[in-house]
Each structure stands twice: as C-alpha cells, then as structure tokens.
C-alpha cells in the first residue's frame, strides 16, 4: 500500500500502531490493517488524509514535526468542547511525531454544511449551551493557536486587560514587523489603552469559547446534530464567538436567532463586535497581508471614535 508522496515509513508505522489500538473505531477495528489512504482537500494549514480499514475511517492531519504543539493544542481544545453534551466533536484518537512529520488522528465524521434552518437553529442553541460552561478567570490552561499564529492564554481576572494584553497587543506586535504598518500600530496601541472606556463596565462571564468560529469550522452530522472542530479554545466573552461567526458570513439568520433566543445579548454588542472582529482581521493581516490592512485601519478608527479618539 502506498502512503503517497512525502510520507515516510516511520510515519506509516506510527499511524498503523495508533489505529490498531483505537478502541473507539468500531467492532473489529483493532484487528484490521489500514487498506486505503486518500488525500482530503480543503485544509489550508495542514495536509489531510482519510485512512480506511474495512468499513472504518479516520481523519489525519499532517505537518512538520516542529508543529506538534499545534496538534497537541487542537486535541486539547476538541476534548474541552466534547464536554458540552449538545455538541458532537470529533473524537481524538491520538497525536505525535512519525519520522519528519507531526500528526493528529481524529474520528472521521460524515459532515454536511449548516444549510437547513432547523439544523442551523440547533447549532445556535448548542453554542449557547457551550457558552454556559464558565470558568472563574479568562484564559486557558495552555497557549494555543489561531490558525498558524500562537495565541496567548495566561489567566487574568479582568476581561479588558486580557483582551488588550493577550489578543490585541500581540497581533499589533506581529504587524509591527512591517514598516508600512506604522500608522496602524500607533492607532491600535491608542485603542488598547482605552479598552476600559470601550467596554464601559462590561465584565462578561468567562464562557468556554470555540475561539475560531467561522462557518468552515461548524457542520452537522448525519443525524442533524451540530458539530464543531478546529477550535482555539479559551474562557472569554461569548460575544467574541458570535462576532467571528458574523465576520465572514455563512451562518444563517436561523442560527443567530436561535442563539439569541437561548441567551440574549447585552447592550453594546454592536460596538464590541467590531473589536472582537478586529482581532481576527489583524491575524489575517499578519498571515496574508493585502486588503486586510485597510480594513483593520477602518475598524480601529471606528472604535477610537467611540471613545473620543
């Protein structure tokens, strides 16, 4: 059996051993050998494979060996999301390094987009239930990643301080590596210094968040149960998940209406939404450049106008 270009024997041995010991793969899975390997499209960060053994399937992500912490953080996040009974989350089979490559092996799920209004509404209610899982501080037990960018999660008791110190300022620091971003950095740092005014006493519950909730990271399974994956989990303001869900579109009115019926939003969400979306726009600027610079500058100007510049 061919593992395909770039997959060495050491990686194949690791994957075979992991799947052979997978007690959750279904009856007979531990006795079967891997008999099919196929590439799966759609991933922009990692190479993805579908492994088969008889009727069982596993989803595999691959990347350079030094990116194992990214897969370890993803596995940690998936296991945290799985604590919400309203959601289905791909079961983590294992992760590690084989040869020159890091891998993450997950349960394979047959997924469909959230197009059906009933399924979308179910997902909105499930997200509200996830957000009802709360911590006592903002942050997470480890740092993780937002896309390929490291995301800091040290515990803090103040939400404005957390968002300034561990979301806005790190992205501005990354953007500062390019000289043409000087205006952006100056205005962004002024904004960071005024977040207490922008939040105006808003101290939300420390909700368990998906953290990277764009439409491509949500789906439904064959039973209509909502599925979330590719998280960047932490405890924070639930509005930041909703802001990301609105940033690039895709989620239907049924999704948003069902969420707000389950847990209405506080006054001032529209302003805070722009701030939370700014974090992701800055991250896209740092990853991809281009048009995101002007978008980020406009968002910062809008937010500064809210607090008198």
C-alpha positions in Angstrom: 0.0 0.0 0.0 1.3 3.4 -1.0 1.3 6.2 1.7 1.7 8.8 -1.0 4.4 11.4 -1.7 6.2 12.8 1.3 5.0 10.1 3.8 7.8 8.0 5.2 7.8 4.5 6.6 8.2 5.8 10.2 5.0 7.8 9.9 3.2 4.8 8.5 4.3 2.7 11.4 3.1 5.3 13.9 -0.3 5.6 12.3 -0.8 1.8 11.9 0.0 1.3 15.6 -2.3 4.1 16.7 -5.2 2.8 14.7 -4.6 -0.8 15.7 -5.0 0.3 19.4 -8.0 2.5 18.8 -10.8 1.0 20.9 -13.3 3.6 19.7 -13.1 2.8 16.0 -15.8 0.2 16.0 -16.2 -3.5 16.2 -13.2 -5.3 14.7 -11.2 -2.2 14.1 -8.2 -3.2 16.2 -7.7 -6.4 14.2 -7.8 -4.7 10.8 -4.9 -3.2 8.8 -5.1 0.1 7.0 -6.1 -0.7 3.5 -6.9 2.7 2.0 -5.1 6.1 2.1 -6.6 9.1 0.2 -5.9 12.8 0.2 -8.6 15.1 1.5 -8.8 18.7 0.2 -9.8 21.8 2.0 -7.1 22.3 4.6 -5.0 25.5 4.2 -2.6 24.8 7.1 -2.0 21.0 7.2 -2.1 18.2 4.8 -5.1 15.9 5.4 -5.7 12.3 4.8 -8.5 9.8 5.1 -7.4 6.4 6.3 -9.6 3.3 5.9 -9.6 -0.1 7.5 -12.5 -2.2 6.3 -15.6 -0.1 7.0 -13.8 2.2 9.5 -12.4 5.6 8.6 -10.0 8.1 10.4 -9.2 11.7 9.6 -5.5 12.6 9.8 -3.7 15.9 9.8 0.0 16.2 9.0 2.5 18.9 9.3 6.2 19.5 10.1 7.4 17.8 13.2 8.1 21.1 15.0 4.4 21.9 14.7 3.4 19.1 17.1 2.4 21.7 19.7 -0.3 23.0 17.3 -1.8 19.5 17.1 -1.5 19.0 20.8 -3.4 22.2 21.4 -6.1 21.3 18.9 -6.5 17.9 20.6 -6.8 19.7 24.0 -9.4 22.0 22.6 -11.5 19.3 21.0 -11.6 17.4 24.3 -12.8 20.5 26.1 -15.6 21.1 23.5 -16.6 17.5 23.9 -17.7 18.3 27.4 -20.8 20.1 26.0 -23.5 17.4 25.5 -25.3 19.5 22.9 -22.4 19.2 20.5 -20.7 16.4 18.6 -17.0 16.8 18.4 -14.5 14.6 16.5 -13.0 12.1 19.0 -9.2 12.5 19.3 -7.5 9.1 18.6 -4.0 10.4 19.1 -1.2 12.7 18.1 2.6 12.6 17.9 5.5 12.6 15.6 6.4 9.9 13.0 9.7 10.5 11.1 9.8 14.1 10.0 6.1 14.8 10.4 3.7 15.6 13.2 0.2 14.0 13.0 -3.2 14.3 14.6 -5.6 11.4 14.1 -9.4 12.0 14.6 -12.6 10.1 14.3 -13.9 10.6 10.8 -17.4 12.1 10.7 -19.7 12.4 7.7 -20.4 16.1 7.8 -22.8 18.4 6.0 -22.9 22.2 5.9 -25.4 24.0 8.2 -27.8 24.9 5.4 -31.0 23.5 6.8 -32.6 26.2 9.0 -33.6 23.5 11.6 -30.0 22.3 11.8 -28.7 25.8 11.9 -31.1 26.7 14.8 -30.0 23.6 16.6 -26.4 24.7 16.3 -27.2 28.1 17.6 -28.8 26.7 20.7 -25.9 24.3 21.2 -23.4 27.1 21.0 -25.4 28.9 23.8 -25.1 25.8 25.9 -21.4 25.6 25.3 -21.1 29.2 26.5 -23.0 28.3 29.7 -19.9 26.3 30.7 -18.0 29.0 32.6 -14.7 29.4 34.4 -13.6 31.8 37.1 -11.0 33.6 35.1 -10.3 34.5 31.4 -7.7 32.4 29.6 -6.9 28.7 29.3 -4.7 26.1 30.8 -2.3 26.4 27.9 -1.4 28.7 25.0 -2.8 27.5 21.6 -3.1 28.8 18.0 -5.4 30.9 15.9 -4.7 29.5 12.5 -0.9 29.3 12.4 -0.5 32.2 14.9 0.4 31.5 18.5 -2.5 32.6 20.8 -1.6 33.5 24.4 -4.0 32.4 27.2 -2.5 33.3 30.6 -5.1 33.6 33.3 -6.5 37.1 34.1 -9.4 38.3 36.1 -10.1 41.4 34.0 -11.6 40.9 30.6 -10.5 44.3 29.2 -6.9 43.6 30.4 -7.0 40.1 29.0 -8.2 41.3 25.6 -5.6 44.1 25.4 -2.6 42.0 26.7 -3.3 38.7 25.0 -5.3 39.4 21.9 -5.0 43.0 20.6 -1.4 43.9 21.5 0.3 40.6 20.4 -1.3 40.9 16.9 -0.2 44.5 16.7 3.3 43.4 17.7 3.3 40.9 14.8 2.0 43.6 12.4 4.8 45.9 13.6 7.4 43.8 11.8 6.4 45.6 8.5 7.3 49.3 8.2 4.2 50.2 6.2 2.1 49.3 9.3 3.3 52.2 11.4 0.0 54.2 11.3 -1.9 51.0 12.2 0.3 50.2 15.1 0.1 53.7 16.6 -3.7 53.9 16.4 -4.0 50.3 17.6 -1.9 51.0 20.7 -4.1 54.0 21.5 -7.1 51.8 21.2 -5.6 49.2 23.5 -5.0 51.9 26.2 -8.7 52.8 26.0 -10.4 49.4 26.2 -11.7 50.1 29.7 -13.7 53.0 28.2 -14.8 50.9 25.3 -16.1 48.1 27.5 -17.7 50.7 29.8 -18.1 48.2 32.7 -18.8 45.2 30.5 -17.4 42.2 32.6 -18.9 39.1 30.9 -19.0 35.6 32.3 -15.9 33.6 31.4 -17.6 31.4 28.9 -16.0 28.4 27.2 -15.4 29.5 23.6 -14.7 27.7 20.4 -12.4 30.6 19.6 -12.2 30.4 15.8 -15.9 30.1 14.9 -16.1 30.8 11.2 -18.6 28.9 9.0 -15.9 26.4 7.9 -15.4 25.1 11.4 -19.0 24.1 12.0 -21.3 21.5 10.4 -23.9 18.9 11.1 -23.6 15.1 11.2 -25.9 12.6 9.6 -28.4 12.9 12.4 -28.6 16.7 12.4 -26.5 17.1 15.5 -24.2 20.2 15.4 -20.5 19.5 15.1 -17.7 21.9 15.9 -14.0 21.4 15.1 -10.7 23.2 14.6 -11.0 25.2 17.8 -8.8 27.8 19.6 -10.5 27.4 22.9 -10.3 29.6 26.0 -12.6 31.2 28.5 -13.7 34.6 27.4 -16.6 36.8 26.3 -19.2 34.7 24.4 -19.8 37.7 22.1 -16.4 37.1 20.6 -17.5 33.7 19.2 -20.6 35.4 17.7 -18.5 38.2 16.3 -16.3 35.8 14.4 -19.4 33.9 13.2 -20.6 37.1 11.6 -17.2 38.3 10.2 -17.0 36.1 7.1 -20.7 35.2 6.9 -22.2 31.8 6.2 -24.2 31.3 9.4 -27.9 31.8 8.7 -30.4 34.1 10.4 -31.9 30.9 12.0 -28.5 30.2 13.7 -28.2 33.7 15.2 -31.9 34.0 16.1 -31.8 30.6 18.0 -28.7 31.7 19.9 -30.2 35.0 21.0 -33.4 33.4 22.0 -31.5 30.9 24.2 -29.2 33.7 25.6 -30.0 37.3 24.6 -27.0 39.6 24.1 -26.1 42.6 26.3 -26.4 46.2 25.2 -23.4 47.5 23.3 -22.7 44.2 21.4 -22.5 46.0 18.0 -19.5 48.1 19.2 -17.8 45.2 20.9 -18.4 43.0 17.8 -16.1 45.3 15.8 -13.4 45.0 18.4 -13.6 41.2 18.5 -13.6 41.0 14.7 -10.6 43.3 14.7 -8.5 40.6 16.4 -9.2 38.2 13.5 -8.7 40.8 10.8 -5.3 41.6 12.3 -4.5 37.9 12.4 -5.4 37.7 8.7 -3.3 40.7 8.0 -0.3 39.1 9.7 -0.9 35.8 7.9 -2.0 37.0 4.4 -1.4 40.8 4.2 -3.1 42.6 1.4 -6.5 44.2 1.8 -6.7 43.4 5.5 -4.6 46.5 6.3 -7.2 49.0 5.2 -10.0 47.0 6.8 -8.1 47.0 10.1 -7.3 50.7 9.9 -11.0 51.5 9.4 -12.1 49.3 12.3 -9.6 50.9 14.7 -10.8 54.4 13.6 -14.4 53.4 14.2 -13.6 52.1 17.7 -11.5 55.1 18.6 -14.4 57.4 17.6 -16.5 55.6 20.2 -14.1 56.6 23.0 -13.2 60.1 21.8 -10.1 59.2 19.8 
